[in-house]
Amino acid sequence: MTEKERGFGLGASIALTLASAMLWGVAHLAAERRKTGVGLMALHVLLLAGVLTVFTAFSTNLLSLAVQPRWLAWLTVGLVAIALAWTGVIVWSFVLVRPPRPDKVGRFLTTALTIALCALVLAPTVYAARVAYLSRDVVNSLFTATGNSPVMADDPWNGARRVNFLLLGADSAPSRPGVRTDSMTVASVDVVTGAATLFGLPRNLQRVRLPRGPARDRFPWGFTGSDPQAPGLLNEVFQYAEDNPDMVPGVGRGKRGPALIKQTIGDILGIPVNYYAMIDMKGFAEIVDAMGGVQVTIKDSIVYGRHREGLIPAGTRKLSGEQALWFGRSRTDSDDYVRMGRQKCLLNAVAKQAEPMTVLNSFERLAAATKRAISTDIPQDLLPAIVDLAQKVKGARMRSLNFVPPLINTAYPDWSFIRRKVTEALNDRRSTKAATAARTPSPERDMDDPVNLDATCG
């Protein structure tokens, strides 16, 4: 049957091309290619059913797949294949039902419609493939391909009841080289329930006992740093290890600091530190800008800038990256402990406000900022298990214990007392809400309820 005999006019051609874009095979049936039409319809229905099944029945596993480079690569290939097949069907359908040659206007309009439909299919696919590629790049850049020990498929935690993550906030200044870990928190998470306890250590902890070996041999009476005129503080240990290779023999640059700070803080708390993640505050500002700002409620106005040239007024405000950086840094009219609290609150607000649409809208900027701002030793093989654990943590109870005055004396810490309090906190599974309320304000806090997005930060 020829095109003229079929008699497809402009209206029919447009309708059939549109219908074939939404359900493959419609144009083929109209052109009396019944077997091909039915086959394309069946294939399209199966494809849609498969996609719906993945996004419904397996929705809980999608995040785990999103942090696995191999699956991200397959996702990219799959998306491109589907898009090419879809555009192929659209073009094929157009060829079958386009108006006859003499109808130049009809041919021009249906051709334009076909091109638009193909672009409508290809554009989101190209974007999704780009996101998948960037995600794969971020995972490969941030996380090591293999861990120090093999990850067991049936038990990624290798029989451990708890896993401990050291979370570091690093800052630098023009007046000094390197970075200082001004925010140090260990998150101890129950791998079964997701219940987490946060242990915060102050930056100005002095006379820190370093791990046995070359580090303790150099500082047998506690860390004193490189400046004999100033006390050595806990926040200097990371950079000191980086600058002095003999502190951690056999460990390369970029890994000496993490290795020593993990061992040191693990010894202080009396628990093993399994993994660390560090965020650089300057890179953190880029992340905030990529998100379009972060909203916090400020209790007291914060001095803004190195020369006190501005002020962040009290109230609920959306901060830019630079404002958020100064909000977390400022010590004016406050102390280190207030600053620690603001930094933790700020990080929490960013985590809570990183909604899927916000992330997708600025994904490329966020990916670039994340690669510059974050470093970690978490292996890629463990990422699916960490994603699953994070889902448990969201719905579980969280407690916090900060080792700050008056609970401890930062100049002369009682190490046995600190370890005893850590043991008590990890072994106490009863609610301590009433006891905590009776001691308010206190370094020990119970956080049963989710943290408000607009939590007061300072």
Buried (B, 14 or more C-beta within 10 A) or exposed (E): EEBEEBEBEBEBBBBBBBBBBEBBBBBBBBBEBEEBBEBBBEBBEEBEEEEEEEEEEEEEEEBBBBBBBEBBEEBBEEBBEBBEBBBEBBBBBBEBBBBBEEBEEBBEBBBEBBBEBBEEBBEEBBEBBEBBBBBBBBBBEBBBEEBEEEBEEEEBBEEEEBBBBBBBBBBBEEEEEBBBBBBBBBBBBBBEEBBBBBBBBBBBBBBBBBBEEBBBEBBEEBBBBEEEEEBBBBBBBBBBBBBBBEBBEEBEEEBBBBBBBBBBBBBBBBBEBBBBBBBBBBBBBBBBBBBEBBBBBBEEEBBBEEEEEEEBEBEEBEBBBBBBBBBBBBEEEBEBBBBBBBBBBBBBBBEBBEEEEBBEBBBEBBBBBBBBBBBBBBBBBBBBBBBBBEBBBEEBBBBBBBBBEEBBEBEEBEBEEBBEBBEEBBEEEEEBBEEBEEEEEBBBBBBEEEBEBBBBBB
